Amino acid sequence: MAWSSWYSYNSDMVKLDLDNFGVYELGDSNKDTVYYGSGKVKTRLQDHLNKRECPLARYYRIEYCSETECRAKEQSLLGAYKRAHGKLPMYNERMG
């Protein structure tokens, strides 16, 4: 996986991103994973901010990929996280 660097998770940073398909990871203040998602990255990140769905998220990082690849990559990340931690990331658990 070729993640970008971590960026501060706020509307000023998100508006700079491309609205291409990809997977993204939200991290808390320690950059521990609190959510994995996929889709049009800029749109999805803005949605989470606007709805205040992940209030502990302070950072994010991205890997852009094709529309068909992004959902499979998200599922792979969730599976690996669950195997390592015995549960899904905090907000993936809450949002189902």
N, C-alpha and C positions, 0 to 999 in steps of 0.2 A: 504494500500500500504506500502510495506517495503523498502523504499529507502535506498541506501547506504549513507554514509557521502558525503559531497561535496568535490570534488577534483579540483585542479587547472587544467584548460583545456589547455593542451599543449601536444605536441607530446611525450615528455618524460614520462608523466603520462599515456597517452592513451596506449602507447606500453606495459605497465604493466598489462593492463586489459585482461581478458579472451575474446576469440572471441565466446562467447555463445550468444544465443538469449536473448533479453530483451527489456525493454523500457528505455529511457534515457531522462533526462531533462537538457537543457543548461541554465545557468543563467548568467546575466550580473555581473558587479562588486559589486552590492548589493545583488546578488543571486536571483534577480527577473527573472522569467521565460521569455526566449526569443525564446525557441524552445522545442517541444516534438518530439521524434522520436522512432522508433523501428526497430528491425532487429538484425543482428549480430553486437553486440555493438562495438567491437574494430574496425571492418571494417568501420562501419557507422561514428564513431567519427573521424577516420583518414580521411575519404572522406570529411567530412565537413571542417576539418583543411586544407587539401590539396587544396580544391577548394575555400577556404576563404569565405564560404557561410554564416557564422554567425560571422562577425567580432567583434561584441560586447560581444560575449560569453567569459566568464572568468572562469567559473566553470561548472562542470557537476556532475550528480549523476545517479545511475543506479538501476534498479530492474531487475534481471535475471528471466526469465520465459521460458516456452516452446515456440516453434515457433508458434504454433496455438494460444496461449494466448497473445503474444506480440502485435499483430495488434489490437486486441479488447481492450487491456489496453490502447494503444495509443489513440484510438478513444474515450474512456471514459475520459481520461485526457483532450483531446482537447474539448470535450463537456462541461466538468465541468468548464474549463477555460473560454470558450465562455459565459456560463451562468453567471459566476461571473464578467466578464470584458466587455461583449458585443462585443467581437471580439476575434480572435485567437491570440496566441503569435506572436510577430513581424515577425519572420522568417518563421513561418508556413503560415502566410498571404502572404508573398512574394513568397514563393516557391510553394504555392498552395497546 
